[in-house]
Amino acid sequence: MELNGIWGGYTGEGAKTVIPSKAYAKLSTRLVPNQNPEKIARLVERHIRKLLPKTVRCRFDLLSTGKPWAAPYSHPIFQKALHALEAGFGKKAVFIREGGSIPFVTQMHDTFKVPCVLMGFGLPDENAHAPDEHLSLENYYGGIRSVALFYEQLASL
């Protein structure tokens, strides 16, 4: 579970000596395969409500419910991706377990019954999604080569 944001009271510029009557927070949860997002949301809300003092009122708004999914990397499509990455970068490629919040991936899999292949080209020190995110040119061009080879090899499946 992550606390993504918390705020309350006067949030404008300058000083203010007011005691806030309301506070807000945004939470998110990272689920694993076979967890139901709606059920987890209910369980989190129930637990938080148990912790609240009786004088506190709380409202929960469920903003999104992305289903968890794990890639079946033994599927032939992943072997094509592995080969394309190795050819594109000239190095042995490996599968790693990586979490993310991309609800569209599960929706595509459930709709078309074909696994989604997510091929990452960035390294941890390239700070994905951070204000100083960057991608080395070596990874940029290796990624282009890998994707082109991957699409070419998909025709043989």
N, C-alpha and C positions, 0 to 999 in steps of 0.2 A: 504494500500500500504506500502511496506517495501523497504527501501534502503539497499540492501544486501552488496554492496561494492562500493567504489569510489577510483579512483587512477588517476594519471597523472604525467607528467614530469619525472624526473630522480628518479627511485625507487631502485637503487642499493645501496650498502654500502657506507658510508662516505658522506661528505658534497658535495654539488654541487650548484653553484649559477646560475642556468639556469632558465629562464622563460619558463614554459611549453607551448607548442603550442597545445597540445591535452589533453583532460581529458575524463575519462570513468566512467560509473556508471552502476550498475546492479540493476534493480527494479523487484519486484514481487508484485502480487496482490492476495489477498485472496478473492475468489468469494463465493457467496451464491447461493443456488439453483435457477435455471431459468435464470442465467446470462450466456451469451455467451462469452467464452474466447476471441475469435477473435474480437468481437465487443468491448469488454472492452479494449483490446489492442489498437484498433484504436482510441477510445475515449481518452485514456491516452496519446497516441502520439499526437493527435490533441491539447489537452490541453497544453502539455509541449511545443509544437512548438509555441503556442500563447504567451508563457511567454519568449521566447528566444529573445535576442537582434538581430537586423537585421544583424549584423556582424558575428554572430555565425552560423556555419553549424553543423547540427546534423544528425546522422544516427541511426536508430532504427533497431535492429535485434530481432525478436521474437524467443525465444529459446524453449519455450514449451507452451502447452495449455491444461492443465488438466481441465476437466469439473467438476463443483461443483455438489455435491450430498448430500442429507440428508437421513439418514436411516429411513425407515418406521417402527419404533420400535413397532408398534402394530401388525406387522406380526408375525405369530406363531413361526418362527425361533428365534425371539428375546425373546420370552417367555422361550424357551429352554435354551437360553444363560443366562437369568436371573436366572432360577432355578439352572443351573450348577454353576454359580458364588456364589450363596447363599450356595449351598452344599459344594463347594470347599473352601470357606473362613469361613463358619459358621456364616455369618452375612448377613443382608438384603442388597441386591444389588439395586442400583438405576441407572437410565439412566441420563446421563448428555449430554449436547450439547457440542461437542468438534470439533474444526476445525483442519484441517490437509491437507497436499498436497500429496495425494496418487491417482494419476490419474487412476491407475489400478483398483481401487474400482468401479469407474463409468463404466469403460470398461467391467468389469465382470458383473455388474448388467445389462447393456444394452445388452450384448451378451446372457447371460443365463436367464435373467428375474427372478433372485433370488437375494434377498438382501445380501449384504456382511455384515458379523458380525465382528466387531472389538472389541475385549475385552481387555481393558487395565488393567494392574496389578500394575503399578507403581504409586507412589504418587507424588504430585507436587515437594516435596523437594528432590526427587530422580533425578531431573535434566535431564529429557529425552533429548537426543541429545546434551548435553553439554559435555565439556571435562571431567568433574567430574561425569558423569552419573553413577548411581549405582542402584541396585535393592536389597531390603532387602530379606533375605532368606525366611521370612514368606510370602512375596508376590510371590517369585519364586515358592515355593512349592504349595501355594494356586492356582497359575496360572496353574501349571501342573495338579492338581486335577480337576480344573474347565474345562480345555480344554478336558481332557479325558472324563469327564462326558458329556460335550457338544456333542462330537463326538458320544458317545454311544446313546444319546437321539435323535440325528438327524435321526436315523433309523426309528423312529416312525412317522416321518412327511410324 
